[in-house]
C-alpha cells in the first residue's frame, strides 16, 4: 500500500513538473497599450514597430514601447463599421526605397453614401509619409461599411497580393469576375498588372484578379519558400476557412459554404461543387479568424513550420501544425487576453499579438529567460 | 381578447412565413442560376430549415422581430383609428406595411447599411417584404372587422 502511495506521489510530482515546463515555454510582455483598434503591423527596423489604428492613425513604437504621435501624411480614412486604416506592409526593398503600402476604406468624395477599399504606396520618413500614390482601388463602390478584406502580402516574386472582401450585401458578386468583391488581387509594386496574371486575357474579367469566390479575407501568409500562399476568411455564422491559394481558382463563396447566414437562413445548402475549391480547414462554430503568420524563425524551434491564426472569437491564437499543405493538428494559445486582431512574426523570432478594441495592446510572445 | 391574440399570432405567422420563404427562394434562385443542383426537394427542405433556424439560431428570431414591429404598428393604428375615418382593413394594412418598412429599411441604417435579412438586399425584395407586412395587416384588420360586425 505504501509503495502504491509513493508511486502515485511520484507520478503527481512528475506530471506537475511536465505541465510547468509546457506552460513555461513562453511569456507575454505588453509592448504598448492604449492603441485604438490596432490592425496592421510592420517592422521598419529590428527594434521598431509600425502599427495602424483602425481609427486612422499610423504610429511608430520604439524598443522602449514609446508610442509616437500619429505619423503625418496618411490619407483620411472612413472609420465606420469595419472600415478604417487597415493593413500595412513594407516593400521587399524597404531598406533602400523606404516604401510602405497602406490599405484603408474611404468615402467617395463625389458621393458620401458610397465608399471603397483603397491601397496606396508612400515613402516613409520617420514621422511622416510622402509621395502617396494609389496602387489599387476596389470597384464598384459600395454602400456598406463592412467586409473590406484589406490584408496585403508581398509574394517572393515581388508582386503584391491584396484581399478584397465581399462587402456583405454583395456576396453573390464574389462569383463574377467583373468586380473586386470577394477576390484576391495581384498587382506589381507600382500598381500595374503582372503579365502572368490568370485572367489577363479572359473576356469581361478584371485582369488584376488572382482568385475569387471569397468572403471577408483577413489573413494572408506564405511559407518560407513562398511556394504556398495561405489565406483565412471569416465565414458567416460558422464556416470560417483556411485556404491554400492558387491562381485562377474559385473558392466557392457563396455558392458553397459550411456556414449559415446571421439570420439563421441557409445561404446555400451545398458544401461542395466541382470546379470550386474546398477549404484546407474550416471552423464551425466560427472563431472569426483575423491575422495570420507562418512561423519560420528559430526562437521557438518547436513552433517552426507552424501557421498561427489570430481569432477574435472567443479571442485566442490557433497554432496549426502543418505537413506540407495539410493541417494535422490545432493548438489553442494565448486565450484570455481578449479579441486578437493580428498575429505577426517579429524579426527576432518573437510573435507580436494585437488585441482588438479602443484600448488595444501589442503583446510580445517570447521565451522565458 | 383571446380571439384577438390568436388573430395577431396568425398574422405574425403569415408575415414571418412570407419573409422567411422569400429569403430562401431568392437564395435558391441565385444558386440555380449558378448551375447548382437545386431541386423541388431542396426547396421544401430549405424553407423548412429556414423557418426553424431563422426563429431559433439566428441573431434575432424573425417571428419575434415581426411580432414586435407589428405590435407597435397595430397599437398606433388602433389609436389613429379613433380620429381618422378609414376602413380598419386599410388602416392595419398600412400599419403592417410600416412595420416591415421599419424592419427592412430603417434597421440597416443602424448597422452601416447591412441587410441582415438577405431577401431585403434588393429594391424589389424590400418592396415585396413591405407588401407582406401590408398583407398581414389587411388580414388582421379584415378579421377584426368581421369579428366585431
Interface residues (C-beta under 8 A of the other chain):
Chain A: X80 X81 X82 X143 X144 X145 X146 X168 X169 X172 X175 X237 X255 X260 X261 X262 X263 X264 X265 X266 X267 X268 X269 X270 X273
Chain B: X20 X23 X24 X27 X30 X31 X34 X36 X37 X42 X45 X46 X49 X50 X53 X54 X55 X56 X57 X58 X59 X60 X62 X112 X113 X114 X115 X116 X117 X118 X121
